Amino acid sequence: MGVHTPLNLRRITSGSSWIPEIDGLRFIAIALVVLFHLAAEIVTKGAVTFTTKAWYAGLFSFLGRGGIGVPIFFVISGFILGRPFASHYLLGHAKPSLRSYYLRRFTRLEPPYLINIAVCASAIGLYARVPVRELLPHFAASAVYLHSFFFRENGVINPVAWTLEMEVQFYLLVPLLTLIFLVRHRWLRRTVLSASCIAIPAVLELFVFGKISGHSHFWATVGWWLQYFLGGMLLSDIYVTDMPSWPASWTWDLASGLAWSILLLTEHNRFYSLEPLLIVLAFIGAFRGKLLHRLFAIPWIALVGGMCYSIYLWHFFVIALVFKISRRILITHDLLANFLLQSALILPCILAFSFIYFILIERPCMDPAWPQRLRIAIADLSQRSEVA
């Protein structure tokens, strides 16, 4: 697609194709989440309050919508994981190997995550003097992606990891959910997916507003978020069948821009039932809009977006750690001024730490053959030691 990034920095994909626009969308998602958590840290830990300027409230209302980055990630996952199954069922391409599919998920995600929670747990134990016996159950549940399910709260070790638990639950369901692609009539298939994207949040609103009881723990399951993953599957359907014949158009820029505006600038509950489909429409602009396609494929944006897993795992920890020092230079009670100051101090730390982690840990784990290479390297070292 005419987009180039250094080969030793770009994410390694399981297939032969790399979609830079998806990494551009990952950049938007992780940026929203990081800014959301940074603003929350300044307000809660820095005791900084709003000024009376009305536009400040609008700005931080936008930052408060940063949580939309999580559903954006879920739609991306639905798209990425649904695409090979859509290609198989709809275009007759090779059937994805379930063994390779699950092995890829495990070897790709588990090592960086285990290192993360091991380091964070050690830091919590040493700094907060939390006994090992208290941390061990949380570590064990987090290691198997079931902390939210068992403890009914965000992770004690890494609070943001609850979203990864939802992702893993979806990974297990993908081979079953993608059977929808066996429906040959495209409009029936897409109507079912679209209707599900709307119906699930509509039902959940009954839970949220207390009209149906017994929902207090349901948020800890993928069922609470399934509409976004299904939205990604709908997008994968369109992407592999119709989208290759669609020319780039300013119309998609306009439609996508409207969707992004609604997602980022309106209250969450106002368009809750339509959020999955709005995200799908926003994504189409990244693929087929004349302007947005160029923006989302900018090399440095795609590069940072490709590191989003490392940023995701570490940003909360880095924000908390650096802010313990940088909070000493809060200059006024002006929230905007302090947000800009703390962003200038903390964001480079997040990027630097995540970049190093991406190069040393995450990117090597993207190579599907790394377990075999590790075994060969260990065997070689063993043979050399025996000879010596």
Secondary structure per residue as TSV (DSSP state, phi and psi in degrees):
chain	resnum	aa	ss	phi	psi
A	1	M	-	360.0	14.8
A	2	G	-	78.4	11.7
A	3	V	-	-106.6	129.9
A	4	H	-	-126.2	133.7
A	5	T	-	-132.3	156.9
A	6	P	-	-54.2	131.2
A	7	L	T	-61.1	-29.2
A	8	N	T	-84.7	3.1
A	9	L	T	-116.9	-27.8
A	10	R	S	-67.8	146.8
A	11	R	-	-62.2	149.0
A	12	I	-	-94.9	124.5
A	13	T	-	-99.7	156.5
A	14	S	S	-73.7	-26.7
A	15	G	S	-101.9	-169.7
A	16	S	S	-86.4	-13.5
A	17	S	-	-103.2	140.5
A	18	W	-	-120.4	131.2
A	19	I	-	-109.1	99.2
A	20	P	H	-61.8	-31.7
A	21	E	H	-61.9	-33.1
A	22	I	H	-66.3	-40.8
A	23	D	H	-67.7	-30.8
A	24	G	H	-64.0	-40.1
A	25	L	H	-68.4	-35.7
A	26	R	H	-61.8	-37.0
A	27	F	H	-59.5	-46.6
A	28	I	H	-60.5	-45.4
A	29	A	H	-62.4	-48.5
A	30	I	H	-71.4	-32.3
A	31	A	H	-63.3	-42.8
A	32	L	H	-62.0	-43.8
A	33	V	H	-66.4	-44.3
A	34	V	H	-64.1	-46.5
A	35	L	H	-64.3	-36.3
A	36	F	H	-61.5	-47.2
A	37	H	H	-71.0	-33.2
A	38	L	H	-66.8	-45.5
A	39	A	H	-62.0	-40.9
A	40	A	H	-64.2	-38.4
A	41	E	H	-63.8	-41.3
A	42	I	H	-66.4	-41.2
A	43	V	H	-71.2	-45.6
A	44	T	H	-81.8	-41.1
A	45	K	H	-94.3	-23.3
A	46	G	H	-97.4	-6.2
A	47	A	-	54.2	38.2
A	48	V	-	-96.9	134.0
A	49	T	-	-112.7	168.8
A	50	F	-	-70.9	152.4
A	51	T	-	-87.4	179.9
A	52	T	S	-85.2	-3.0
A	53	K	-	-68.4	126.0
A	54	A	H	-63.5	-37.7
A	55	W	H	-70.7	-19.9
A	56	Y	H	-63.7	-42.9
A	57	A	H	-61.1	-38.8
A	58	G	H	-64.7	-40.7
A	59	L	H	-63.0	-45.5
A	60	F	H	-81.4	-15.8
A	61	S	H	-66.9	-38.3
A	62	F	H	-64.4	-44.7
A	63	L	H	-63.0	-33.9
A	64	G	H	-65.5	-22.5
A	65	R	G	-82.8	4.6
A	66	G	G	-59.7	-20.4
A	67	G	G	-61.1	-17.6
A	68	I	G	-64.9	-16.2
A	69	G	H	-60.0	-30.3
A	70	V	H	-66.7	-52.7
A	71	P	H	-58.2	-33.5
A	72	I	H	-61.8	-43.0
A	73	F	H	-61.3	-39.6
A	74	F	H	-65.5	-39.2
A	75	V	H	-65.3	-40.8
A	76	I	H	-59.4	-43.6
A	77	S	H	-62.7	-43.7
A	78	G	H	-60.0	-38.0
A	79	F	H	-69.7	-51.3
A	80	I	H	-62.1	-44.8
A	81	L	H	-79.9	-26.6
A	82	G	H	-79.9	-23.5
A	83	R	H	-61.1	-48.5
A	84	P	H	-64.0	-33.0
A	85	F	H	-72.0	-37.8
A	86	A	H	-63.9	-41.0
A	87	S	H	-63.1	-37.5
A	88	H	H	-69.6	-54.1
A	89	Y	H	-72.5	-32.7
A	90	L	H	-98.2	-28.1
A	91	L	H	-115.7	-5.4
A	92	G	-	79.6	17.4
A	93	H	-	-72.2	170.6
A	94	A	-	-55.6	142.2
A	95	K	-	-73.3	130.3
A	96	P	-	-62.3	138.4
A	97	S	-	-77.8	121.4
A	98	L	H	-65.3	-35.7
A	99	R	H	-61.6	-47.3
A	100	S	H	-65.5	-37.2
A	101	Y	H	-60.7	-51.6
A	102	Y	H	-71.2	-38.0
A	103	L	H	-63.5	-39.5
A	104	R	H	-61.6	-45.0
A	105	R	H	-61.6	-43.0
A	106	F	H	-67.9	-50.8
A	107	T	H	-71.8	-23.2
A	108	R	H	-80.4	-42.1
A	109	L	H	-98.4	-36.0
A	110	E	H	-66.6	-49.6
A	111	P	H	-59.4	-48.8
A	112	P	H	-60.7	-34.7
A	113	Y	H	-71.8	-44.4
A	114	L	H	-62.5	-40.2
A	115	I	H	-62.4	-42.3
A	116	N	H	-60.7	-51.5
A	117	I	H	-72.8	-26.4
A	118	A	H	-67.6	-43.8
A	119	V	H	-66.6	-45.3
A	120	C	H	-64.6	-40.2
A	121	A	H	-64.6	-40.7
A	122	S	H	-63.5	-42.0
A	123	A	H	-64.6	-41.3
A	124	I	H	-64.4	-43.3
A	125	G	H	-63.1	-40.6
A	126	L	H	-77.0	-45.4
A	127	Y	H	-76.1	-47.3
A	128	A	S	-91.1	-1.7
A	129	R	-	56.1	43.8
A	130	V	-	-86.7	127.0
A	131	P	-	-60.8	148.5
A	132	V	H	-58.9	-38.8
A	133	R	H	-63.1	-26.0
A	134	E	H	-82.2	-33.6
A	135	L	H	-80.7	-29.7
A	136	L	H	-58.5	-45.0
A	137	P	H	-61.4	-37.8
A	138	H	H	-67.8	-39.2
A	139	F	H	-65.2	-44.8
A	140	A	H	-62.9	-43.9
A	141	A	H	-67.2	-38.5
A	142	S	H	-67.0	-37.5
A	143	A	H	-63.0	-27.5
A	144	V	T	-107.5	17.0
A	145	Y	T	62.4	37.9
A	146	L	-	-129.8	18.2
A	147	H	H	-63.0	-48.3
A	148	S	H	-61.8	-36.4
A	149	F	H	-67.5	-43.7
A	150	F	H	-82.3	-40.6
A	151	F	H	-98.8	-9.6
A	152	R	S	57.7	35.4
A	153	E	S	-157.1	163.6
A	154	N	S	-61.3	158.0
A	155	G	-	-56.8	135.6
A	156	V	S	-72.1	-34.2
A	157	I	S	-81.8	-50.0
A	158	N	-	-133.3	98.8
A	159	P	G	-58.7	-27.4
A	160	V	G	-81.1	-8.3
A	161	A	G	-70.4	-7.8
A	162	W	H	-60.0	-32.1
A	163	T	H	-69.5	-34.1
A	164	L	H	-65.1	-34.5
A	165	E	H	-63.9	-38.6
A	166	M	H	-65.8	-38.9
A	167	E	H	-61.1	-45.9
A	168	V	H	-64.6	-39.5
A	169	Q	H	-60.2	-39.4
A	170	F	H	-66.6	-40.9
A	171	Y	H	-54.2	-39.5
A	172	L	H	-67.3	-28.1
A	173	L	H	-91.1	-13.8
A	174	V	H	-53.5	-50.0
A	175	P	H	-58.1	-31.3
A	176	L	H	-77.6	-47.4
A	177	L	H	-63.8	-34.6
A	178	T	G	-73.6	-2.7
A	179	L	G	-64.5	-15.1
A	180	I	G	-57.9	-25.9
A	181	F	G	-72.2	-7.3
A	182	L	G	-73.9	-18.2
A	183	V	-	-69.3	115.1
A	184	R	-	-75.2	-33.6
A	185	H	-	-74.9	112.9
A	186	R	H	-63.2	-37.9
A	187	W	H	-72.5	-33.3
A	188	L	H	-66.7	-44.3
A	189	R	H	-60.7	-46.6
A	190	R	H	-73.5	-30.2
A	191	T	H	-65.7	-41.1
A	192	V	H	-62.5	-45.7
A	193	L	H	-64.4	-45.3
A	194	S	H	-65.1	-43.5
A	195	A	H	-63.6	-36.9
A	196	S	H	-65.9	-38.9
A	197	C	H	-61.8	-31.7
A	198	I	H	-88.5	-40.3
A	199	A	H	-69.0	-40.7
A	200	I	H	-60.3	-51.4
A	201	P	H	-65.8	-29.1
A	202	A	H	-64.2	-41.2
A	203	V	H	-67.8	-40.3
A	204	L	H	-63.9	-30.1
A	205	E	H	-61.1	-30.9
A	206	L	H	-65.5	-37.4
A	207	F	H	-66.3	-47.3
A	208	V	H	-59.2	-41.0
A	209	F	T	-91.4	11.0
A	210	G	T	77.0	14.9
A	211	K	S	-79.8	-16.7
A	212	I	S	-127.2	130.2
A	213	S	S	-89.1	171.8
A	214	G	S	78.5	28.5
A	215	H	-	-108.8	1.4
A	216	S	T	-61.4	-26.1
A	217	H	T	-108.4	-2.0
A	218	F	G	-66.8	-25.3
A	219	W	G	-62.6	-21.6
A	220	A	G	-83.4	12.2
A	221	T	S	-122.7	160.3
A	222	V	G	-64.9	-19.4
A	223	G	G	-58.9	-28.8
A	224	W	G	-73.0	-21.1
A	225	W	T	-120.4	5.6
A	226	L	H	-59.9	-30.9
A	227	Q	H	-58.8	-34.0
A	228	Y	H	-72.9	-40.8
A	229	F	H	-63.2	-39.9
A	230	L	H	-65.9	-33.7
A	231	G	H	-60.6	-40.9
A	232	G	H	-64.3	-37.9
A	233	M	H	-65.9	-38.9
A	234	L	H	-59.9	-43.4
A	235	L	H	-63.6	-39.0
A	236	S	H	-64.9	-35.0
A	237	D	H	-59.7	-50.7
A	238	I	H	-65.6	-38.4
A	239	Y	H	-64.6	-41.8
A	240	V	H	-85.1	-18.2
A	241	T	H	-105.9	-62.3
A	242	D	T	-90.6	-39.4
A	243	M	G	-60.7	-33.1
A	244	P	G	-57.7	-23.8
A	245	S	G	-95.1	-2.4
A	246	W	-	-84.8	125.6
A	247	P	-	-76.1	155.7
A	248	A	-	-62.6	139.3
A	249	S	B	-148.8	144.4
A	250	W	H	-66.2	-22.2
A	251	T	H	-61.5	-39.7
A	252	W	H	-68.5	-34.2
A	253	D	H	-60.4	-44.8
A	254	L	H	-66.2	-47.5
A	255	A	H	-64.9	-42.9
A	256	S	H	-66.5	-41.6
A	257	G	H	-60.2	-39.4
A	258	L	H	-63.8	-42.6
A	259	A	H	-63.1	-44.2
A	260	W	H	-61.3	-39.6
A	261	S	H	-62.0	-43.5
A	262	I	H	-65.8	-42.6
A	263	L	H	-65.0	-38.1
A	264	L	H	-97.2	-20.0
A	265	L	H	-116.8	-3.8
A	266	T	S	-111.1	161.6
A	267	E	-	-64.1	145.8
A	268	H	G	-55.8	-46.9
A	269	N	G	-74.0	-16.8
A	270	R	G	-64.7	-41.5
A	271	F	G	-122.8	32.3
A	272	Y	G	-56.2	-45.2
A	273	S	G	-68.0	-21.1
A	274	L	G	-99.9	-3.9
A	275	E	H	-54.1	-46.7
A	276	P	H	-58.6	-43.2
A	277	L	H	-73.1	-32.0
A	278	L	H	-64.7	-39.2
A	279	I	H	-65.6	-41.0
A	280	V	H	-59.1	-45.8
A	281	L	H	-63.2	-40.1
A	282	A	H	-62.1	-38.6
A	283	F	H	-68.4	-37.6
A	284	I	H	-59.4	-36.5
A	285	G	H	-61.3	-33.0
A	286	A	H	-67.1	-28.0
A	287	F	H	-90.2	-38.0
A	288	R	H	-123.6	-0.3
A	289	G	B	-77.9	146.1
A	290	K	H	-70.0	-43.0
A	291	L	H	-84.3	-50.2
A	292	L	H	-63.8	-34.5
A	293	H	H	-58.5	-42.9
A	294	R	H	-67.5	-40.3
A	295	L	H	-65.2	-47.2
A	296	F	H	-71.9	-17.7
A	297	A	T	-99.8	7.5
A	298	I	-	-57.5	129.9
A	299	P	H	-52.4	-47.6
A	300	W	H	-69.8	-30.8
A	301	I	H	-67.4	-46.1
A	302	A	H	-63.2	-35.4
A	303	L	H	-65.9	-48.5
A	304	V	H	-65.4	-40.6
A	305	G	H	-60.7	-33.9
A	306	G	H	-67.0	-19.1
A	307	M	T	-95.7	12.7
A	308	C	H	-61.2	-30.5
A	309	Y	H	-65.8	-42.5
A	310	S	H	-64.4	-43.1
A	311	I	H	-62.7	-43.5
A	312	Y	H	-58.8	-46.2
A	313	L	H	-66.8	-33.3
A	314	W	H	-111.2	-14.2
A	315	H	H	-63.0	-39.7
A	316	F	H	-63.8	-42.1
A	317	F	H	-65.7	-44.6
A	318	V	H	-66.9	-41.5
A	319	I	H	-57.5	-49.5
A	320	A	H	-62.8	-41.4
A	321	L	H	-68.4	-49.3
A	322	V	H	-69.7	-35.7
A	323	F	H	-68.6	-23.6
A	324	K	H	-61.4	-26.6
A	325	I	H	-95.8	-47.4
A	326	S	H	-72.0	-18.9
A	327	R	G	-64.5	-17.7
A	328	R	G	-68.4	-17.3
A	329	I	G	-111.2	26.4
A	330	L	-	-61.2	125.0
A	331	I	-	-95.0	-34.1
A	332	T	S	-146.1	-177.1
A	333	H	S	-92.0	14.4
A	334	D	-	-80.1	111.2
A	335	L	H	-63.3	-40.2
A	336	L	H	-64.8	-46.1
A	337	A	H	-59.8	-43.0
A	338	N	H	-72.3	-33.3
A	339	F	H	-64.1	-43.6
A	340	L	H	-65.5	-41.3
A	341	L	H	-63.9	-49.1
A	342	Q	H	-67.6	-32.7
A	343	S	H	-62.7	-42.2
A	344	A	H	-65.1	-28.9
A	345	L	H	-87.8	-39.2
A	346	I	H	-92.7	-40.3
A	347	L	H	-59.2	-42.5
A	348	P	H	-61.0	-33.9
A	349	C	H	-65.7	-42.1
A	350	I	H	-62.1	-46.3
A	351	L	H	-64.9	-43.6
A	352	A	H	-64.1	-47.8
A	353	F	H	-64.4	-44.0
A	354	S	H	-66.3	-36.8
A	355	F	H	-62.1	-46.2
A	356	I	H	-63.0	-43.3
A	357	Y	H	-65.2	-38.5
A	358	F	I	-61.6	-47.0
A	359	I	I	-67.8	-43.3
A	360	L	I	-83.7	-33.7
A	361	I	I	-118.6	-58.5
A	362	E	I	-66.9	-49.6
A	363	R	H	-62.8	-43.3
A	364	P	H	-57.8	-33.4
A	365	C	H	-74.7	-11.8
A	366	M	H	-73.4	-21.8
A	367	D	S	-73.6	115.9
A	368	P	T	-60.4	-21.3
A	369	A	T	-92.6	6.0
A	370	W	H	-63.6	-34.5
A	371	P	H	-62.4	-40.9
A	372	Q	H	-65.4	-41.8
A	373	R	H	-64.1	-36.9
A	374	L	H	-65.5	-42.6
A	375	R	H	-62.3	-41.1
A	376	I	H	-64.4	-42.5
A	377	A	H	-63.4	-41.1
A	378	I	H	-65.9	-40.5
A	379	A	H	-63.7	-41.0
A	380	D	H	-61.9	-44.1
A	381	L	H	-63.6	-38.1
A	382	S	H	-64.3	-43.3
A	383	Q	H	-65.4	-40.3
A	384	R	H	-65.3	-37.9
A	385	S	H	-67.8	-35.5
A	386	E	H	-67.7	-40.0
A	387	V	H	-65.5	-42.4
A	388	A	-	-64.6	360.0
